[in-house]
Amino acid sequence: MKSFLHQLLKIRKNSRDRHIYIGQGFTILEMMVSTAIILLISGQVLVGFSNLREASTLTRAAQELAFNIRRAQNMSVSVVGVGIGGIMQIPNAVGLRLSSVAGNNDRYFFFADQNSNGFYDGVTERIEPDILLPGNVRITSITGEAPAGSGVHMIFYTPEATLLLSNGAGTPIPNFINITLTGPSGDVRRVRVRMSGQVTVI
């Protein structure tokens, strides 16, 4: 009898231990809710990281454009020889050609204004290959105190780096231009170029 009671108590104790063990685990519903929360937080982190990366790319594109504008300015001041049509020549002026027309608004290039007419005449005036904007950044607009239209010529004349801004048709633009760079999500950075030669990322 004593042995039987001892066995019965042992069975009840084991059953209670199993019950406690099962009660301390996760149910399927709790696991599904936890997984959904983790996925939601991970998604938010990835979206934030993607936006941060795009903002960084956009800022870098604006800074590189500003740097290349200053580079054209420095090339005209230093009066260095450049390769024009495969021949080393000292140009009358060095400029940049930019466009906001789809298909051409993901790049810009240096050129030498050999005949001093104030705008880019063709491939024979190109100095270097196209400079591509990083990521999916595009030039979406070029504005100034006078209509800039879809393109702009930015020319620094030697030896004082005197700046001439003109639109795609060669009509002068007074005082300044704003070049708007836009990322895939619609964020923008602007590069302002003043007739004084000041270049600012805004």
C-alpha positions, 0 to 999 in steps of 0.5 A: 500500500505504501509503495502504491501511494508512493508511485501515485505521488510520483506520477502526479508530480511528473504530470505537474512538472510536465504541465508547468514545462508546457505552460512556460513555452510559446504558443504558435500564436505568440510565435507568429506575433513575435515574428510579425513584429520582428519583420515589421521592425526589420522592414522599417530599418531597411527603408530608413537605410535605403533613404539614408543611402539615397540622400548620401548619393544625392549629396555626393552628386551635388558636391561632385558637380560643384567640384567639377564647376570649380575645376573648369574655373581652375582650368581656365585660370591656369591656362593649361593645354587640353586635348581638343580633337586629339590635339593638345591646345590652350583653349580660349575658354573651358566650360560645362554643358548640362541638360535637363532633357530626359536621356541627357540629364544623367550626365554632363561634360567639359568642353573648350569654347574655341571660337568664343561664341558662348556655347558648345558647338559639337563633339570636336570641342569636347575635352573629356568623356561624359561625367555620369551622375551616381545612382539614379540621380538626374538633373531635373531643372535648370533655372535662373533670373532669365529662362534657362530652358532645358540646357545651360552652357557654363563657360569660364574665359581665360585667363581671369576665369570670367564666367558666361552663363547661357541657355541651350540657344546661347542666350545669356543668363544674368546673375545666377543659375540653380541646377536641381538634382533629384533622386528616385524618391523625389529628394532634391539638392541644388547647386547655385552658380553666380556670375561672381564665380561662387559655387554653392550646394544648397 
